[in-house]
């Protein structure tokens, strides 16, 4: 497996740092964000170290979409939000802090005060 020994997400993927995984597939896992923008803010993370969306092989696209939809549906089913944002920051100038590709799923409610860049 491709890993970066200094990457926190690689360490979580390898169970070097314990974390409760909300969902897991062959190539991805989902965990709660440690600095959530809203209750239920979840990260979808590849198990292998890919820097950005551009590095994730196209062959993993369907699996990524499926786990993203699963987590998003769970957020709605648990009434953590009436909607959700799916956000991916790619590279530092776009707000990427951990240089391991990951999606944010952020539950949203009417008048929650959260801002969107769009």
BALOBA-1460 file (C-alpha; in Angstrom, 3 decimals):
// residues 118
<rec num="1" residu="x" x="0.000" y="0.000" z="0.000"/>
<rec num="2" residu="x" x="1.221" y="3.503" z="-0.828"/>
<rec num="3" residu="x" x="1.716" y="5.470" z="2.400"/>
<rec num="4" residu="x" x="3.562" y="8.495" z="3.709"/>
<rec num="5" residu="x" x="5.076" y="7.752" z="7.128"/>
<rec num="6" residu="x" x="4.512" y="11.378" z="8.234"/>
<rec num="7" residu="x" x="0.887" y="11.633" z="7.073"/>
<rec num="8" residu="x" x="-1.797" y="11.587" z="9.772"/>
<rec num="9" residu="x" x="-4.385" y="10.068" z="7.402"/>
<rec num="10" residu="x" x="-1.969" y="7.293" z="6.407"/>
<rec num="11" residu="x" x="-1.407" y="6.580" z="10.105"/>
<rec num="12" residu="x" x="-5.170" y="6.364" z="10.677"/>
<rec num="13" residu="x" x="-5.554" y="4.110" z="7.610"/>
<rec num="14" residu="x" x="-2.828" y="1.803" z="8.989"/>
<rec num="15" residu="x" x="-4.427" y="1.846" z="12.492"/>
<rec num="16" residu="x" x="-1.320" y="3.491" z="13.944"/>
<rec num="17" residu="x" x="-3.660" y="6.188" z="15.257"/>
<rec num="18" residu="x" x="-6.906" y="4.794" z="16.591"/>
<rec num="19" residu="x" x="-10.078" y="6.330" z="15.228"/>
<rec num="20" residu="x" x="-13.666" y="5.205" z="14.911"/>
<rec num="21" residu="x" x="-14.393" y="4.575" z="11.265"/>
<rec num="22" residu="x" x="-17.991" y="5.359" z="10.339"/>
<rec num="23" residu="x" x="-17.742" y="3.385" z="7.095"/>
<rec num="24" residu="x" x="-15.072" y="1.539" z="5.166"/>
<rec num="25" residu="x" x="-14.643" y="0.073" z="1.707"/>
<rec num="26" residu="x" x="-11.683" y="-1.623" z="0.050"/>
<rec num="27" residu="x" x="-10.048" y="1.714" z="-0.759"/>
<rec num="28" residu="x" x="-11.694" y="4.393" z="1.409"/>
<rec num="29" residu="x" x="-12.810" y="5.056" z="4.965"/>
<rec num="30" residu="x" x="-14.939" y="7.693" z="6.673"/>
<rec num="31" residu="x" x="-14.245" y="9.395" z="10.011"/>
<rec num="32" residu="x" x="-15.618" y="12.399" z="11.848"/>
<rec num="33" residu="x" x="-13.628" y="15.605" z="11.378"/>
<rec num="34" residu="x" x="-11.750" y="16.593" z="14.569"/>
<rec num="35" residu="x" x="-12.560" y="20.265" z="13.878"/>
<rec num="36" residu="x" x="-16.154" y="19.985" z="12.626"/>
<rec num="37" residu="x" x="-17.957" y="22.844" z="10.938"/>
<rec num="38" residu="x" x="-21.244" y="21.166" z="12.004"/>
<rec num="39" residu="x" x="-22.273" y="18.089" z="13.981"/>
<rec num="40" residu="x" x="-21.694" y="15.051" z="11.760"/>
<rec num="41" residu="x" x="-18.962" y="16.708" z="9.608"/>
<rec num="42" residu="x" x="-17.322" y="13.656" z="8.039"/>
<rec num="43" residu="x" x="-14.168" y="13.041" z="6.017"/>
<rec num="44" residu="x" x="-13.927" y="10.451" z="3.233"/>
<rec num="45" residu="x" x="-10.274" y="9.427" z="2.930"/>
<rec num="46" residu="x" x="-8.456" y="7.063" z="0.549"/>
<rec num="47" residu="x" x="-6.511" y="4.334" z="2.334"/>
<rec num="48" residu="x" x="-3.583" y="4.869" z="-0.039"/>
<rec num="49" residu="x" x="-1.708" y="8.143" z="-0.029"/>
<rec num="50" residu="x" x="-2.891" y="10.346" z="-2.889"/>
<rec num="51" residu="x" x="-2.105" y="14.053" z="-2.665"/>
<rec num="52" residu="x" x="-5.146" y="15.511" z="-4.440"/>
<rec num="53" residu="x" x="-8.158" y="14.525" z="-6.510"/>
<rec num="54" residu="x" x="-5.892" y="14.477" z="-9.569"/>
<rec num="55" residu="x" x="-3.858" y="11.651" z="-8.040"/>
<rec num="56" residu="x" x="-6.809" y="9.339" z="-7.290"/>
<rec num="57" residu="x" x="-7.089" y="6.754" z="-10.079"/>
<rec num="58" residu="x" x="-10.239" y="6.989" z="-12.193"/>
<rec num="59" residu="x" x="-10.867" y="3.317" z="-11.442"/>
<rec num="60" residu="x" x="-11.707" y="4.293" z="-7.826"/>
<rec num="61" residu="x" x="-14.297" y="6.889" z="-8.826"/>
<rec num="62" residu="x" x="-17.348" y="4.648" z="-8.463"/>
<rec num="63" residu="x" x="-16.246" y="3.435" z="-5.030"/>
<rec num="64" residu="x" x="-15.598" y="7.014" z="-3.879"/>
<rec num="65" residu="x" x="-19.037" y="8.099" z="-5.094"/>
<rec num="66" residu="x" x="-20.725" y="5.160" z="-3.357"/>
<rec num="67" residu="x" x="-19.189" y="5.804" z="0.087"/>
<rec num="68" residu="x" x="-19.863" y="9.540" z="-0.305"/>
<rec num="69" residu="x" x="-23.533" y="8.839" z="-1.034"/>
<rec num="70" residu="x" x="-23.724" y="6.349" z="1.858"/>
<rec num="71" residu="x" x="-22.377" y="8.853" z="4.392"/>
<rec num="72" residu="x" x="-24.506" y="11.690" z="2.983"/>
<rec num="73" residu="x" x="-27.654" y="9.534" z="3.219"/>
<rec num="74" residu="x" x="-26.775" y="8.619" z="6.817"/>
<rec num="75" residu="x" x="-26.468" y="12.310" z="7.698"/>
<rec num="76" residu="x" x="-29.969" y="12.949" z="6.357"/>
<rec num="77" residu="x" x="-31.417" y="9.785" z="7.951"/>
<rec num="78" residu="x" x="-29.981" y="10.761" z="11.367"/>
<rec num="79" residu="x" x="-31.458" y="14.270" z="10.969"/>
<rec num="80" residu="x" x="-27.999" y="15.832" z="11.396"/>
<rec num="81" residu="x" x="-28.932" y="18.136" z="8.548"/>
<rec num="82" residu="x" x="-31.592" y="18.903" z="5.970"/>
<rec num="83" residu="x" x="-28.897" y="19.070" z="3.308"/>
<rec num="84" residu="x" x="-25.152" y="18.726" z="2.972"/>
<rec num="85" residu="x" x="-22.096" y="20.086" z="1.199"/>
<rec num="86" residu="x" x="-19.480" y="17.858" z="-0.402"/>
<rec num="87" residu="x" x="-16.225" y="19.795" z="-0.500"/>
<rec num="88" residu="x" x="-12.708" y="18.906" z="-1.551"/>
<rec num="89" residu="x" x="-9.835" y="21.338" z="-1.110"/>
<rec num="90" residu="x" x="-6.956" y="20.605" z="-3.494"/>
<rec num="91" residu="x" x="-3.551" y="22.131" z="-2.721"/>
<rec num="92" residu="x" x="-2.692" y="24.752" z="-0.125"/>
<rec num="93" residu="x" x="-4.020" y="27.810" z="-1.983"/>
<rec num="94" residu="x" x="-7.450" y="26.133" z="-2.096"/>
<rec num="95" residu="x" x="-7.402" y="25.414" z="1.646"/>
<rec num="96" residu="x" x="-5.984" y="21.886" z="1.747"/>
<rec num="97" residu="x" x="-4.267" y="21.475" z="5.129"/>
<rec num="98" residu="x" x="-3.510" y="17.734" z="5.170"/>
<rec num="99" residu="x" x="-1.805" y="16.873" z="1.888"/>
<rec num="100" residu="x" x="-3.633" y="13.558" z="1.562"/>
<rec num="101" residu="x" x="-6.723" y="13.705" z="-0.656"/>
<rec num="102" residu="x" x="-10.012" y="13.769" z="1.261"/>
<rec num="103" residu="x" x="-13.617" y="14.895" z="0.874"/>
<rec num="104" residu="x" x="-15.562" y="16.829" z="3.500"/>
<rec num="105" residu="x" x="-19.261" y="16.073" z="3.922"/>
<rec num="106" residu="x" x="-20.771" y="18.871" z="5.977"/>
<rec num="107" residu="x" x="-24.366" y="18.600" z="7.230"/>
<rec num="108" residu="x" x="-26.379" y="21.785" z="6.639"/>
<rec num="109" residu="x" x="-29.508" y="23.199" z="8.221"/>
<rec num="110" residu="x" x="-31.570" y="26.230" z="7.316"/>
<rec num="111" residu="x" x="-29.966" y="29.412" z="8.693"/>
<rec num="112" residu="x" x="-27.016" y="27.500" z="10.220"/>
<rec num="113" residu="x" x="-24.732" y="30.493" z="9.677"/>
<rec num="114" residu="x" x="-22.167" y="28.533" z="7.679"/>
<rec num="115" residu="x" x="-20.768" y="30.234" z="4.609"/>
<rec num="116" residu="x" x="-20.168" y="28.682" z="1.215"/>
<rec num="117" residu="x" x="-17.705" y="29.891" z="-1.388"/>
<rec num="118" residu="x" x="-20.249" y="29.405" z="-4.162"/>
